[in-house]
Amino acid sequence: MWQGRYTLDATQWGVGHGGFNSQAVNFQPLKRDATEKVGNPTSLRLIYDCGAGTGKNPRATLSGAIDRMVRTVPRGGTVDLLAISHFDMDHVNGLDLLAAALKDRSIGVTRVWAPILTPVEALFAVGELDVVADTGSTASTERDAFASLAADPEAVFVERFPGATLTRVSPSQDPVPPPRADVDSVVDGVNDAYDEATTFDSSGYIGLITAGGATRTQDPLWEVVPYATRSALEGSAQVRVIAEKVIGKPLSQCSSDDLRRLLNDTNLTKAFHAAVRKHHRTLPVKDRPSAARTGANLSTLCVYSGPVSPYRWARYRRGWKPLVVDPTSVPRAPGWLGTGDAGLLRPAHVQAMIDVLGTARLDRVGVSSAPHHGSRLDSNGTLWDVMPNLDLVTVEASHPHGSIGRIHPHVQVIQDLANRNIRVAIAIDNADSSWSDTGIR
């Protein structure tokens, strides 16, 4: 079994109402004697979302956060994964700035994860912008930018991040088994004993740091696992019929060119949007496959990042000192869960996430983001209680204390967390929330 030390450095960048998280995990194998061969440290770098504010142009605070983040990556280095939770502007309107900053430092992006946006969802989401535009709060440039992303996300991401592989993650229902050591196999880049490499499985869905061993065993050390919530429109025969009437062909035959043509017809998208809203008014939330509402939040790609057992994170690192003497003597669980704007309010929707990720991963979550900027309509104790070692929840919002109505985060969410002795960090402008961990395996 691989033995060594890892360090984790992660930050929820303070950009107010938006989303911008980065992590770096580094592994250094243990050198047991002066003659033993030990490879160089191996790292995995992850970025989750990049946006702030609801318009096409991000809020000014995001530019500074991006500058601070890229300086944590060595010049000429690599970001192994850029994961996009969903295509709402406050989560993606900083991608141009991010791409330019990475290019300026010759930093490449290896892979992009994004949720699949079906033709129905794309039509509805752009229709939402058209309805908002009638109030004068949405510019045509914002609509055009979103329509391009909705119609052909691959073209948009390839242009911004040359060389990156895009994996469009479909809604998850099947359990993701824990990675296991694979004897007598060779992982690309892992050819020698005690040599580590960052890899993805054959589907591109799971990122791993794996280590070679003296017995040719590929030993998984760290994993990044996606969970895509089911769309609020999924399984709706009525919506499918409406969409096929609008498109003029079966949805399965709708190409990106067809979709782009349809998205250019504002009257059409408004009509479709109205039909879907009418359908939603007659469909109770409990009967939907997701608690998410409408707009761009139909489906969200959540991401789990954490170690593969065994790790000694649950033991005292600084000796058996009472908590009153040294409150930090119990280390935080090293796993992290990014939730985007997922609707994780009802027990059935939380259970759907458990079914995919498994209780073992959720047991290792020490830090999580609050779904949908701390909205009371997307999380409550049902979610927090399935992560028994959760210590910190980050909230990507502009209000520093919690509020009501349309101002996030909601006081009720903050109170739910306080009642469970879970700390809260609200990532208002320039209030970066960073955490780190060092572990031995």
ABEGO torsion letter per residue (X at the ends): XBBEBBBBBBBBBBAEBEBBBBBBBBBBBBBABAABBBBBBBBBBBBBEBBBEABABBBAAAAAAAAAAAAABBBGBBBABBBBABABAAAAAAAAAAAAAAAAAGBBBABBBBBBBBAAAAAAAAAAAAAAAAAGABBAAAAAAAAAAAABAAAAAAAABBGBBBBBBBBBABBBBBBBBBBGBBBBGBABBGBBBBBBBAAGABBBBBBBBAAGBBBBABBBBBBBBBBAABGBAAAAAAAAAAAGBBAAABBAAAAAAAAABAAAAAAAAAAAAAAAAABBAAABABABBBEAAABBBBBBBBBBOBBAAABBAAEBBBAAABAAABBBBABBBBAEABBBABAAAAAAAAAAAEAAAAAABABBBBBGGGBAAABBAAAAAABAABABBBBBBABAAEBBEABOBBAAAAAAAAAAGBBBBBBBBGBBBBBBBBBBX
